[in-house]
């Protein structure tokens, strides 16, 4: 399984970005998908995750109401729509794929990771 994240960039506070994650080698509908981020000098943190049927979706409290995950089965891609961005959202964002049925907020429970895409939010 390979994941390729893209869509990062520089945006002003209050702006929006949509991150994409292209998955190859396995259907995005097979297992769970997650988004994580890591800011400079900080540990990686959970952002969002959803089950293969998208019936279970988890968001970190810090992004709830601003970020939305989605999945395109035909394109085998997942997305993270980020609205009302804040400077504290600045980080490298990673998509992850886990061979499990229940979403997890723990990065250690994901088996495959994309290379990350930089998001920078200016104040």
C-alpha positions as CSV (number, residue, x, y, z in Angstrom):
1,X,0.0,0.0,0.0
2,X,1.3,3.4,-0.9
3,X,-0.1,6.8,0.1
4,X,0.7,10.1,-1.5
5,X,-0.5,13.2,0.3
6,X,-0.8,16.6,-1.5
7,X,-2.6,19.9,-1.3
8,X,-0.6,21.7,1.4
9,X,0.5,25.3,1.1
10,X,0.6,28.7,2.6
11,X,-2.7,30.3,3.6
12,X,-3.8,33.2,5.7
13,X,-5.7,32.6,8.9
14,X,-9.3,32.1,8.3
15,X,-8.6,30.5,4.9
16,X,-9.2,27.0,3.6
17,X,-7.2,24.2,2.1
18,X,-8.1,20.7,0.9
19,X,-5.6,18.0,1.4
20,X,-5.7,14.9,-0.8
21,X,-4.3,11.4,-0.2
22,X,-4.0,9.1,-3.2
23,X,-4.0,5.4,-2.2
24,X,-2.6,2.6,-4.3
25,X,-2.4,-1.1,-3.7
26,X,-5.5,-1.3,-1.7
27,X,-9.0,0.2,-1.8
28,X,-9.7,3.2,0.4
29,X,-12.8,1.3,1.4
30,X,-11.0,-1.7,2.7
31,X,-9.9,-0.5,6.2
32,X,-9.7,2.7,8.2
33,X,-8.0,6.0,7.1
34,X,-6.6,8.6,9.3
35,X,-5.1,12.1,9.2
36,X,-2.3,13.2,11.6
37,X,-0.1,16.2,11.8
38,X,3.2,17.2,13.3
39,X,4.2,20.7,14.1
40,X,7.9,21.7,14.5
41,X,9.2,20.6,17.9
42,X,6.0,18.7,18.8
43,X,4.8,15.2,18.7
44,X,2.6,13.8,16.0
45,X,-1.0,14.3,16.8
46,X,-4.3,12.9,15.7
47,X,-6.5,15.0,13.4
48,X,-9.3,12.7,12.0
49,X,-10.1,9.2,11.2
50,X,-12.9,7.2,9.7
51,X,-14.0,3.7,9.2
52,X,-14.2,1.9,5.9
53,X,-17.9,2.6,5.6
54,X,-17.5,6.1,6.9
55,X,-20.1,5.3,9.6
56,X,-17.6,6.1,12.3
57,X,-15.7,9.4,12.0
58,X,-13.6,10.8,14.7
59,X,-12.1,14.3,14.9
60,X,-9.7,15.9,17.3
61,X,-11.4,18.5,19.5
62,X,-9.1,21.1,18.1
63,X,-10.4,20.7,14.6
64,X,-14.0,19.6,15.2
65,X,-16.4,21.8,13.2
66,X,-13.6,23.1,11.0
67,X,-12.2,20.0,9.3
68,X,-14.1,17.4,7.3
69,X,-12.9,14.1,6.0
70,X,-14.3,12.5,2.9
71,X,-13.5,9.6,0.6
72,X,-13.8,9.0,-3.2
73,X,-14.1,5.3,-3.8
74,X,-13.9,5.7,-7.6
75,X,-10.6,7.7,-7.4
76,X,-9.3,5.8,-4.5
77,X,-8.6,8.9,-2.6
78,X,-9.4,10.5,0.7
79,X,-9.6,14.2,1.5
80,X,-9.3,16.5,4.4
81,X,-11.2,19.8,3.9
82,X,-9.8,22.4,6.3
83,X,-11.7,25.6,6.9
84,X,-11.3,28.5,9.2
85,X,-7.6,27.7,9.5
86,X,-5.6,29.0,12.4
87,X,-1.9,29.6,12.8
88,X,-1.8,26.7,15.3
89,X,-2.9,24.4,12.4
90,X,0.6,24.8,10.9
91,X,2.1,21.4,10.6
92,X,3.1,18.6,8.3
93,X,0.0,16.6,7.6
94,X,0.1,12.9,7.0
95,X,-2.5,10.4,5.8
96,X,-2.4,6.9,7.1
97,X,-4.0,3.6,6.4
98,X,-4.8,1.0,9.0
99,X,-5.6,-2.7,8.6
100,X,-8.4,-2.5,11.1
101,X,-12.1,-2.0,11.2
102,X,-12.4,0.5,13.9
103,X,-10.8,4.0,13.6
104,X,-8.1,4.8,16.0
105,X,-6.6,8.0,17.3
106,X,-3.2,6.3,17.9
107,X,-0.7,6.6,15.1
108,X,0.9,3.3,16.2
109,X,-2.2,1.5,15.0
110,X,-1.8,2.5,11.4
111,X,0.3,0.4,9.1
112,X,1.0,2.7,6.1
113,X,1.8,6.4,5.9
114,X,2.1,9.0,3.2
115,X,5.1,11.3,3.0
116,X,3.3,14.3,4.4
117,X,2.4,17.7,3.1
118,X,3.2,21.0,4.7
119,X,0.5,23.4,5.8
120,X,1.4,26.8,6.9
121,X,-1.1,29.3,8.2
122,X,0.0,32.9,8.6
123,X,-1.6,35.2,11.1
